[in-house]
Amino acid sequence: MKFFSYVSCLALLATPLPAEEIYDLIFKQGTLSDVTTGLTYDRETIVASNPDYGDRHSGDITLGFAPDDMAVLQFNKGEQYRNLGQFPATVGNPIIMYFVETVLRDVAHEAGGSPFYIRNRIKEALITPAPISDTTVAYQGDEFPAKRISFLPFEADPNRERMGVYGDLEMTFIMSEHVPGWYVTLAAVATDEAGTPGYSNVLNLLPEVQQ
């Protein structure tokens, strides 16, 4: 499922918000309080310089529930799967932390930089004031209002040129209170000079399976 298949490209006015409000939107708490069934996210990873790496990390991420108010993430690819961990469901949807951590891992693995350095740059970006745009998303056959926030973590980084295509990494978060789990699309994309994705890590919430 492609990134833009869930997004109606509605370019409305972007309103800058303080860093605290941005952080609270991205890492919103209580996003699983009304979720009673499991969620599934399609993860598509593209690494132009290492296609096998991208293929290995593409699949479905399922979110289920365990006793003691725990949320469980699992990676599924065909008949293979691996557990990604358990997280307190009362805090929020752990898919956001999974996304951020996989971006960090992918960039460090492919760009060859220090994971600690990359983590700090991404962390700084996520607590920096940024514009937020109103948009719409399609889910379960309906259109819903949503919020869109984008960051360029390495835009002003002194080592940007050394990072190759990853220096232009853009992270985008699309969220809506009208879909279960809050997150509709989480995307990290870095394109080359021709506009071709050198790296892409995109998670899309999949429609619920009707019983």
C-alpha positions as CSV (number, residue, x, y, z in Angstrom):
1,M,0.0,0.0,0.0
2,K,1.6,3.2,-1.1
3,F,2.0,6.4,1.0
4,F,-0.3,8.6,-1.0
5,S,-3.0,6.0,-1.4
6,Y,-4.2,7.0,2.1
7,V,-3.8,10.7,1.8
8,S,-6.0,13.2,0.0
9,C,-3.5,15.9,-1.1
10,L,-5.3,18.8,0.4
11,A,-2.8,21.6,0.8
12,L,-4.3,23.8,3.5
13,L,-2.6,26.5,5.6
14,A,0.1,25.2,7.8
15,T,0.1,26.5,11.4
16,P,3.3,26.6,13.4
17,L,3.0,25.0,16.8
18,P,5.3,25.1,19.8
19,A,7.6,22.2,20.3
20,E,5.6,20.9,23.3
21,E,2.4,20.6,21.3
22,I,4.2,19.0,18.4
23,Y,5.7,16.4,20.7
24,D,2.4,15.7,22.4
25,L,0.7,15.2,19.0
26,I,3.3,12.8,17.7
27,F,3.6,10.8,20.9
28,K,0.0,11.2,21.9
29,Q,-1.0,9.2,25.0
30,G,-4.1,7.2,25.4
31,T,-4.4,6.3,21.7
32,L,-5.3,2.7,22.4
33,S,-7.9,3.4,25.1
34,D,-10.8,2.8,22.7
35,V,-9.1,0.1,20.6
36,T,-10.6,-3.4,21.3
37,T,-9.3,-5.3,18.3
38,G,-5.9,-5.7,16.8
39,L,-4.4,-3.3,14.2
40,T,-2.2,-4.0,11.2
41,Y,0.2,-1.7,9.5
42,D,1.8,-2.3,6.1
43,R,5.5,-1.6,6.2
44,E,7.2,-1.0,2.9
45,T,11.0,-0.4,3.0
46,I,13.1,0.6,0.0
47,V,16.9,0.9,0.1
48,A,18.1,1.6,-3.4
49,S,21.7,0.7,-2.6
50,N,20.7,-2.4,-0.8
51,P,17.5,-4.0,-2.2
52,D,17.8,-7.2,-0.1
53,Y,17.8,-5.1,3.1
54,G,14.7,-3.3,2.1
55,D,12.9,-6.5,1.1
56,R,13.8,-8.2,4.4
57,H,12.3,-5.3,6.4
58,S,9.1,-5.1,4.4
59,G,6.0,-6.8,5.7
60,D,3.1,-6.3,8.1
61,I,3.3,-5.1,11.6
62,T,0.5,-6.4,13.8
63,L,-0.6,-4.9,17.1
64,G,-2.4,-7.1,19.5
65,F,-3.1,-7.2,23.2
66,A,-1.9,-9.3,26.1
67,P,-2.9,-9.5,29.8
68,D,-2.0,-6.7,32.2
69,D,-2.8,-4.0,29.6
70,M,0.1,-4.8,27.4
71,A,0.3,-4.1,23.6
72,V,2.2,-6.6,21.6
73,L,3.9,-5.8,18.2
74,Q,4.8,-8.5,15.8
75,F,6.5,-8.4,12.3
76,N,5.0,-10.7,9.7
77,K,6.3,-11.6,6.3
78,G,4.6,-14.5,4.6
79,E,4.6,-17.5,7.0
80,Q,7.5,-16.0,9.0
81,Y,7.1,-13.7,12.0
82,R,9.1,-12.3,14.9
83,N,8.0,-10.7,18.1
84,L,9.0,-7.0,18.4
85,G,8.2,-6.6,22.1
86,Q,5.5,-5.8,24.6
87,F,4.6,-2.3,25.7
88,P,2.2,-0.7,28.2
89,A,-1.0,-0.1,26.2
90,T,-2.1,2.6,28.7
91,V,0.8,4.8,27.6
92,G,-0.1,4.9,23.9
93,N,0.4,3.2,20.6
94,P,3.9,1.7,20.4
95,I,3.9,1.8,16.6
96,I,5.3,5.3,16.8
97,M,8.4,4.2,18.8
98,Y,8.9,1.3,16.5
99,F,8.8,3.6,13.5
100,V,11.3,6.1,14.9
101,E,13.7,3.3,16.0
102,T,13.6,1.6,12.6
103,V,14.4,4.8,10.8
104,L,17.3,5.4,13.2
105,R,18.5,1.8,12.6
106,D,18.1,2.0,8.9
107,V,19.9,5.3,8.5
108,A,22.8,4.3,10.7
109,H,23.1,1.0,8.9
110,E,23.1,2.4,5.4
111,A,24.7,5.9,5.9
112,G,27.4,4.5,8.2
113,G,27.0,7.2,10.9
114,S,26.9,6.8,14.6
115,P,23.5,5.6,15.9
116,F,23.9,7.9,18.9
117,Y,24.6,10.9,16.6
118,I,21.6,10.1,14.4
119,R,19.4,9.5,17.4
120,N,20.2,12.9,18.8
121,R,19.5,14.7,15.5
122,I,16.1,13.0,15.1
123,K,15.3,13.6,18.7
124,E,16.1,17.3,18.3
125,A,13.9,17.5,15.2
126,L,10.9,16.0,17.1
127,I,11.1,18.6,19.8
128,T,11.5,21.5,17.4
129,P,8.6,23.9,16.6
130,A,7.1,22.9,13.2
131,P,4.1,23.7,11.0
132,I,1.1,21.4,11.1
133,S,-1.2,21.0,8.2
134,D,-4.8,20.0,8.0
135,T,-5.5,17.2,5.5
136,T,-7.9,14.3,5.0
137,V,-7.4,10.6,5.0
138,A,-9.4,7.7,3.6
139,Y,-10.2,4.8,5.9
140,Q,-12.8,2.1,5.8
141,G,-14.4,3.7,2.8
142,D,-14.8,7.2,4.4
143,E,-12.9,10.4,4.5
144,F,-11.7,11.9,7.8
145,P,-9.9,15.0,8.9
146,A,-6.3,14.5,9.9
147,K,-3.2,16.3,10.9
148,R,0.1,16.2,9.0
149,I,3.6,17.1,10.4
150,S,6.9,16.9,8.6
151,F,10.5,17.3,9.7
152,L,13.9,17.4,7.9
153,P,16.1,16.1,10.8
154,F,19.4,16.8,9.0
155,E,18.5,20.0,7.1
156,A,21.0,22.1,9.1
157,D,23.4,19.4,10.1
158,P,27.1,20.2,9.5
159,N,27.6,16.6,8.4
160,R,24.7,16.5,6.0
161,E,26.9,16.3,2.9
162,R,28.6,13.2,4.2
163,M,25.4,11.4,4.6
164,G,24.6,11.2,0.9
165,V,20.9,10.8,0.1
166,Y,20.1,10.4,3.8
167,G,21.0,14.0,4.4
168,D,17.7,14.9,2.7
169,L,15.6,12.6,4.9
170,E,12.1,13.8,5.5
171,M,9.9,12.3,8.3
172,T,6.2,12.7,8.0
173,F,3.5,11.9,10.5
174,I,-0.2,11.8,9.6
175,M,-2.6,11.3,12.5
176,S,-6.4,11.3,13.0
177,E,-8.6,10.9,16.1
178,H,-11.1,9.2,13.7
179,V,-9.0,6.1,13.1
180,P,-8.1,3.5,15.6
181,G,-4.7,3.9,17.2
182,W,-4.3,7.6,16.0
183,Y,-1.6,7.0,13.4
184,V,-2.6,6.7,9.7
185,T,0.7,7.0,8.0
186,L,4.3,7.2,9.3
187,A,6.9,7.9,6.6
188,A,10.6,8.5,6.3
189,V,11.8,9.2,2.7
190,A,15.0,10.4,1.2
191,T,15.2,11.1,-2.5
192,D,18.2,11.6,-4.8
193,E,18.7,14.6,-7.1
194,A,16.4,13.0,-9.7
195,G,13.6,12.7,-7.2
196,T,13.9,8.9,-6.9
197,P,13.7,7.4,-3.4
198,G,17.1,6.3,-2.2
199,Y,15.5,5.3,1.0
200,S,11.8,4.9,2.0
201,N,10.3,3.5,5.2
202,V,6.5,3.8,5.2
203,L,3.9,2.4,7.5
204,N,0.2,2.6,6.6
205,L,-2.7,1.6,8.8
206,L,-4.6,-1.1,7.0
207,P,-8.4,-1.3,7.0
208,E,-9.9,-3.6,9.6
209,V,-11.0,-7.0,8.3
210,Q,-14.7,-7.2,8.4
211,Q,-16.0,-10.4,10.1
